[in-house]
């Protein structure tokens, strides 16, 4: 079964005709242009293939109207579902760019091979993103910058970092 990439997460129903409001989980909102089929991963671990009848942006969110979802009650069944596309349909990134899900689970080590921890998340703060790295219950924020993250190998799930003095100390 092909891996899926989440591109939106449904927040709530909107209106009486089955529309739903979703948070964007992609840096490429233009990817919704012409997108017809998506897979909803439901909170109860179910999957549902959906056809997009219409979609439009509203503030920093997207509104979807799916075929066959024609009431507020039907729309409510999609609350908290992740809207996904197959990995093969993910937007092509430039060299040195990565999807958040590719970084999650990567082992982080220093230039001399010392284990720092494992990436749990990517935190966006408006400036440089930070890798949220966990190790033995401790959490470290490591700037995801070329000057620090010297080697990123998502195939091997490995990131080599050159940490500034004192970054891992509290």
RALINVEN-V266869 format. One record per residue. N is the residue number from 0. RES is the residue in one small letter. SS is DSSP state (a for helix, b for strand, c for the rest). NEAR is the number of other ideal C-beta (glycine too) atoms within 10 Angstrom. D_LAST is the distance of its C-alpha to the last C-alpha in Angstrom with 1 decimal. Layout:
# RALINVEN-V266869
N,RES,SS,NEAR,D_LAST / N,RES,SS,NEAR,D_LAST
This chain:
# RALINVEN-V266869
0,x,c,5,43.3 / 1,x,c,10,41.6 / 2,x,c,10,37.9 / 3,x,b,19,37.5 / 4,x,b,21,35.3 / 5,x,b,17,34.5 / 6,x,b,23,35.5 / 7,x,b,25,35.6 / 8,x,b,16,35.0 / 9,x,b,25,37.6 / 10,x,b,13,36.6 / 11,x,b,13,40.0 / 12,x,b,21,43.8 / 13,x,b,19,45.3 / 14,x,c,12,48.9 / 15,x,c,11,51.8 / 16,x,c,13,52.6 / 17,x,c,22,49.7 / 18,x,b,20,47.2 / 19,x,b,28,43.5 / 20,x,b,18,40.5 / 21,x,b,21,37.6 / 22,x,b,12,34.2 / 23,x,b,17,34.0 / 24,x,c,16,31.8 / 25,x,c,19,33.0 / 26,x,c,12,32.5 / 27,x,c,12,36.3 / 28,x,a,13,38.2 / 29,x,a,9,41.4 / 30,x,a,16,41.3 / 31,x,a,19,43.0 / 32,x,c,7,46.1 / 33,x,c,7,48.7 / 34,x,c,14,46.5 / 35,x,c,9,48.8 / 36,x,b,11,47.6 / 37,x,b,24,44.1 / 38,x,b,17,42.9 / 39,x,b,21,41.4 / 40,x,b,17,38.9 / 41,x,c,15,39.5 / 42,x,c,12,37.1 / 43,x,c,8,39.4 / 44,x,c,6,38.9 / 45,x,c,10,42.3 / 46,x,b,12,43.2 / 47,x,b,15,45.7 / 48,x,b,8,47.1 / 49,x,b,18,47.6 / 50,x,b,11,49.7 / 51,x,b,16,48.5 / 52,x,b,15,51.5 / 53,x,b,10,49.7 / 54,x,b,19,46.3 / 55,x,b,10,45.2 / 56,x,b,11,42.1 / 57,x,b,9,41.5 / 58,x,c,6,38.7 / 59,x,c,8,35.6 / 60,x,b,13,37.1 / 61,x,b,21,40.0 / 62,x,b,15,43.0 / 63,x,b,25,44.9 / 64,x,b,18,48.4 / 65,x,b,23,49.0 / 66,x,c,12,52.5 / 67,x,c,10,53.7 / 68,x,c,24,51.0 / 69,x,c,15,53.4 / 70,x,c,12,52.4 / 71,x,a,16,49.4 / 72,x,a,11,49.6 / 73,x,a,15,49.4 / 74,x,a,24,46.5 / 75,x,a,14,44.6 / 76,x,c,18,44.7 / 77,x,c,22,42.4 / 78,x,c,14,39.6 / 79,x,c,12,36.1 / 80,x,c,24,37.8 / 81,x,b,19,36.1 / 82,x,b,29,38.7 / 83,x,b,21,38.6 / 84,x,b,20,40.5 / 85,x,b,14,41.0 / 86,x,a,13,38.6 / 87,x,a,8,41.7 / 88,x,a,15,42.1 / 89,x,c,19,38.5 / 90,x,c,14,38.4 / 91,x,c,6,38.4 / 92,x,c,12,35.3 / 93,x,c,5,35.3 / 94,x,c,4,33.9 / 95,x,c,8,30.1 / 96,x,c,11,29.9 / 97,x,c,14,28.9 / 98,x,c,18,29.2 / 99,x,a,17,26.2 / 100,x,a,16,27.8 / 101,x,a,19,28.1 / 102,x,a,22,24.4 / 103,x,c,16,23.6 / 104,x,c,11,23.5 / 105,x,c,21,23.0 / 106,x,b,16,21.2 / 107,x,b,23,18.6 / 108,x,b,16,18.7 / 109,x,b,14,18.1 / 110,x,c,11,21.2 / 111,x,c,7,21.7 / 112,x,c,7,21.7 / 113,x,c,11,18.4 / 114,x,b,10,17.7 / 115,x,b,21,14.5 / 116,x,b,20,15.8 / 117,x,b,17,18.4 / 118,x,b,22,18.8 / 119,x,b,14,19.4 / 120,x,b,14,20.1 / 121,x,b,17,20.4 / 122,x,b,12,19.1 / 123,x,c,12,21.5 / 124,x,c,9,20.5 / 125,x,c,5,23.6 / 126,x,c,8,22.2 / 127,x,c,11,20.7 / 128,x,c,17,20.0 / 129,x,b,17,16.7 / 130,x,b,26,16.8 / 131,x,b,18,15.2 / 132,x,b,22,14.4 / 133,x,b,15,14.3 / 134,x,b,13,14.1 / 135,x,c,5,14.9 / 136,x,c,5,14.0 / 137,x,b,10,10.5 / 138,x,b,11,10.6 / 139,x,b,18,9.6 / 140,x,b,14,11.4 / 141,x,b,22,13.2 / 142,x,b,18,15.9 / 143,x,c,20,19.3 / 144,x,c,12,20.9 / 145,x,c,9,23.4 / 146,x,c,9,21.6 / 147,x,c,16,18.7 / 148,x,b,20,20.5 / 149,x,b,12,23.3 / 150,x,b,12,25.2 / 151,x,b,19,25.6 / 152,x,b,11,28.1 / 153,x,c,15,28.7 / 154,x,c,6,31.7 / 155,x,c,10,29.8 / 156,x,c,14,26.7 / 157,x,b,13,24.5 / 158,x,b,25,22.1 / 159,x,b,17,21.3 / 160,x,b,24,18.4 / 161,x,c,12,18.0 / 162,x,c,17,14.3 / 163,x,c,11,13.6 / 164,x,c,6,11.9 / 165,x,c,7,8.1 / 166,x,c,13,8.1 / 167,x,c,18,6.7 / 168,x,c,6,3.8 / 169,x,c,5,0.0
